[in-house]
Amino acid sequence: MKNNQTHCHDDNSNRLMSQTQLAEHLGVSRKTVQRLTASATIPTIWVGRLPRYNAVQVVEALAELGASHA
């Protein structure tokens, strides 16, 4: 079965990342990740009070956002 979805296929794609790690992975600032989190633009997994992110889910959410604004 062929999967036509675009995914990140590196070693980091399925582990939870901190804001700093996600910012580095996406090539944006940590402040940008904080803004996207605060606006609920990207999926966030809360571990206590700490936000964590799945890179695959974040990239998919941003791709959908970009497609909806095109």
C-alpha positions in Angstrom: 0.0 0.0 0.0 1.4 3.4 -1.0 1.2 6.3 1.3 1.0 9.7 -0.4 1.3 11.8 2.8 4.5 13.8 3.4 6.3 12.9 6.6 9.5 13.7 8.2 11.6 10.6 8.0 14.6 11.2 10.2 15.5 9.8 13.6 13.7 12.6 15.4 10.3 12.4 13.7 8.5 10.1 16.2 9.9 11.2 19.5 8.6 14.1 21.6 10.6 17.3 21.3 10.9 20.4 23.5 10.3 23.9 22.1 14.0 24.4 21.5 14.4 21.0 19.7 11.3 21.7 17.5 12.5 25.2 16.6 15.8 23.8 15.5 14.1 20.9 13.6 11.8 23.4 11.8 14.5 26.1 11.3 12.6 28.8 13.2 13.1 30.6 16.4 11.9 29.3 19.8 9.7 32.3 20.1 7.9 31.3 16.9 7.2 27.8 18.4 5.9 29.5 21.5 3.5 31.7 19.4 2.3 28.7 17.4 1.7 26.9 20.7 -0.2 29.8 22.3 -2.4 30.2 19.3 -3.1 26.4 19.2 -1.8 26.3 15.6 0.4 23.3 16.2 -0.5 20.1 18.1 1.0 20.2 21.6 1.3 17.4 24.1 1.5 18.7 27.6 3.7 16.7 30.0 2.7 18.4 33.3 3.4 22.1 32.5 5.9 21.4 29.8 4.9 21.5 26.1 6.2 18.7 23.9 5.8 18.1 20.2 5.7 15.3 17.7 7.5 16.6 14.6 5.4 14.6 12.1 2.2 16.0 13.6 3.5 19.5 13.6 4.7 19.4 10.0 1.4 18.0 8.9 -0.5 20.7 10.8 1.6 23.4 9.2 1.2 21.9 5.8 -2.6 21.9 6.2 -2.5 25.5 7.4 -0.4 26.5 4.4 -2.8 24.7 2.0 -5.8 26.4 3.6 -4.2 29.8 3.0 -3.3 29.2 -0.6 
